[in-house]
Structure formats: C-alpha cells, structure tokens
C-alpha cells in the first residue's frame, strides 16, 4: 500500500491558512474542523509549513498568552517534511516516527494533493495486516 491508497479513501481536501493567521484564529479553525494541523501556504500557494496542535502548545509555553495575537508564520520552522502519492506506507510511517511529526503534506511535483496523518497510516497498515491474517487463516484451514 502507498499514500495514494489513503488519499483515495479520505479524499484530497486540505485545510489551509496563510502565515499571517494568528495563533488564536488557527486554534479556532483546528477546533471547528476537528483537525490536528493546518497547512500554511504563502501568497502564491507554495508550502510554507504545517502548524500542529503541538506548535500551539509550544508557542504558549515560550511566549505566554501574547502568542495568541502573533502570526503563525513567525514560529514556523523550515519547510516541512512531505511525501508523494507513490511513497510506501512503511516508509511514510518511518519518516513520521523519525521526524516526530503526525501530519505530512502530500506533494505531486510542487502541488499539494492531500495530507496524511499518522492515524491514517496506522489504520491502513492495520487493515493490511488483518487481510494478511485472514488469508493465512484460510490457507491453514484448507490444509488441515
């Protein structure tokens, strides 16, 4: 299985925002949409970063309540790690684990074509393992 398997199931819509959005507005959008991250794009739609719930907590810890009015672009780190639709899920899971990120923008060339979460990847992997167990169980029953 690869990333495109996830995108076919969940769709390709990505909630985005501009770097000028305040932390407070970002928190409201995350809550309103029930999501864990916002993809941050610049004026021409280029990927600037991914703002996660963890980033919100870190901003409060570092800047106190004054961070709520700060633009999120002030604290975004380097360009985020991304993946491609053809990337295998095992590789994506390893990247997420190694980089300690829970969301990866999916790029086809420079275009954002989706966003995958660690939950998406784990769910797909679990489904694949359950299928394999079922096939092996059927095979074992047939041999007895």
PERA-V813056 format. One record per backbone hydrogen bond with DSSP energy under -1.0 kcal/mol. CO is the residue of the C=O (numbers start at 1). NH is the residue of the N-H. If there is no record, write none. Layout:
co=CO nh=NH
co=CO nh=NH
This chain:
co=1 nh=89
co=2 nh=5
co=3 nh=7
co=4 nh=8
co=5 nh=9
co=6 nh=10
co=7 nh=11
co=15 nh=39
co=17 nh=41
co=18 nh=21
co=19 nh=73
co=21 nh=72
co=22 nh=26
co=23 nh=27
co=24 nh=28
co=25 nh=29
co=26 nh=30
co=27 nh=31
co=28 nh=32
co=29 nh=33
co=30 nh=35
co=36 nh=53
co=38 nh=51
co=39 nh=17
co=40 nh=48
co=40 nh=49
co=42 nh=45
co=46 nh=42
co=49 nh=40
co=51 nh=38
co=52 nh=56
co=53 nh=57
co=54 nh=58
co=55 nh=59
co=56 nh=60
co=57 nh=61
co=58 nh=62
co=59 nh=63
co=60 nh=64
co=64 nh=67
co=65 nh=68
co=66 nh=69
co=67 nh=70
co=68 nh=24
co=70 nh=23
co=71 nh=74
co=72 nh=75
co=83 nh=107
co=84 nh=87
co=85 nh=4
co=87 nh=3
co=88 nh=92
co=89 nh=93
co=90 nh=94
co=91 nh=95
co=92 nh=96
co=93 nh=97
co=94 nh=98
co=95 nh=99
co=96 nh=101
co=102 nh=118
co=104 nh=116
co=105 nh=83
co=106 nh=113
co=108 nh=111
co=111 nh=108
co=114 nh=106
co=116 nh=104
co=117 nh=121
co=118 nh=122
co=119 nh=123
co=120 nh=124
co=121 nh=125
co=122 nh=126
co=123 nh=127
co=124 nh=128
co=125 nh=129
co=126 nh=130
co=127 nh=131
co=128 nh=132
co=129 nh=133
co=130 nh=134
co=131 nh=135
co=132 nh=136
co=133 nh=137
co=134 nh=138
co=135 nh=139
co=136 nh=140
co=137 nh=141
co=138 nh=142
co=139 nh=143
